[in-house]
Amino acid sequence: MAATRILFVCLGNICRSPMAEGVFRRVAEEEGLIDRFEIDSAGLGDWHIGQAPDHRAQKAARSRGVDISSQSARQVVDEDFERFDLLLVMDRSNYAELKARAPHEARAKIRPFLDFAPHVGTSDVPDPFFGGTEGFDHALDLIEAASRGLLASLTGEDRAKVKRSG
């Protein structure tokens, strides 16, 4: 069976999408399912290409046992629409911009990441870049919940079998 290819997308690819890539990778590894997925992240803008994730994102992720330090920011490219099965965006603005860029036949692959965590009561993972530490922790709480929901959805597992966050 071919791996499901997932691309996490945010604005600059230094905070939310690298954290989502790292958290989903860890959740899939914990469940012994990592071999079912190809996971990457990218940003809509080109400001941070080649940079490591924001040091605050790295620190917050590391505090939860997720190492994102080896990731390098990149921008969404046209080939991503063909290569990936799912392009998961962090907020409504990212969703609208990515949909506008996507070829018609790829638009159905684009989904808000928090669709996989309806119980959190919001559709956006807020961008923590201009805030303090608490913003990164809140973003990680949402990302963790959506990662577990995504894994349950993609593997057909009952949500109760996939551990809930915190």
N, C-alpha and C positions, 0 to 999 in steps of 0.2 A: 504494500500500500504506500502511495506517495505521501510525503510529509505535507501537512497543511502549512502554507507559507503566510506568516502574519507580519505586517508592518505597522508599528506604532508611530503615530504622527502628532507632532505639536508644532509650535511656531519656530523655535530655533534649534531644537534637538540637543539641548544641554540640561534640561530639567525633567519635564514630565515624561516625554517619550523614552529617554534612556532609563528612567526609573521603571517605567512600565515594561520595557524589554527585560530588564534585570529581574523584576519581581515575577513576571510571568514565567521566565526561564526557571527561577527557583521553585515556583509552585509546580510546574510540570516535572521538574527533577524529583521533588519530594514525593510525587505520586508515581514515579517510575515511568513517566510518559514522554520524556523529553525527546525521544527518538521519533515521535509523531509530528514534530514541529520544526520549521525553519523560522527563526525569529530575528527581526531587525527593527531599527527605528530610524526615523529621518525627520527633518524639519521642513517647513514650507519656505523659510527664508534662507539666505546664504551667508548670514553674518558670522556664523560660528563654525563654518566648514573646517574640519580637521582638528577642532578643539576637543579636549576631554569634557565630560559633563561638569557642570558647575560644582565647585568644591562643596557647597552646601548640600547639593543633591547627593553627591558621593558620600558625605558624612551621614546624612539621614538614612540613606539606603544601607550603608555599612552597619549602622546601629540596629538594623533588622536582619543582618546576616546576608546582605546582598552587595556584591562587589561590582560596581559599574565603571571602575577606574580605567579599564582597558578599552572602553567604547570611544569612538571618535565621531563627532558630529558630521552629518552629511545632509544634503538637500534632496528632497523628493525629485526623482527624474522620471521622464516619460515611461521608461521601461518598467518602473515599479507597478504601473497599472496593469501590465500584462503578467509580470512575474509573481505578484502576490495574490493569494486567495482572499485575504481580508486586509483592509487598510483601516485601522482603528484610530479615530481622532479624539483628542482630549477635550475639545469644546466646540460649541456651535459655530464660532468664527472659523476654526480650522476646518470644520465640516463643510461650510459653505464655500470656502476657498478651494479645498481639495476637489469637491464636486465640480466646481467651475473649470478646473484644470483638466479633469479626467475626460477621456474619450467616453462617448455615450455608453458603449458596451461595458465599461468598467465601473460605472457609477453605482451599481448594485453592490459592489464589493466594499464600498465605503460606509462605515457605521460609526456612530458615537461609541466610544469604549464603555461608557457607563450604562449603555443599554444592557450590559451583562451584569449590572448591579442595581436593578430598579429599587431595591430596598433602601438605598442610601439617600433617596429623596432629592437628587439633583441630576442634571444631565451634563454638567461641566466639571472637569477637574480644573480648579482654579490655577492659574499660572503663579507659582510662588516666587518667581525671579525677583520682583521688586519688594518682597516682604522679608520677614524674619524666619527663623527656624520653624516656628509653628506652622507656617504655610507649607513647608516641605513635609512635615509630619502629617498634616491634613491630606495633602495630595497623595502621600503614600497609603494612608488609610483607604482612600477611595480606590486607588490603583490595586491594592491588595484585594479588596472586595470584588472588583471587576475582573481581576485575574482568575480568581477562584470560580466566578460565574462563567467566564469564558471557557475555562478548562472543562467545567461540567457540561456546558453546551456543546463543545466540540467533540467530547468523548462519549456523549450520550449517558453520562453517569448521573445518577440521582444526586441533586444538590447536597443532600444530607451526607453522602459518601465523601464529598470533597470538603475538607476542613474549612470552616469559616474563619475569617480573620478575627483577631483580638477580642 
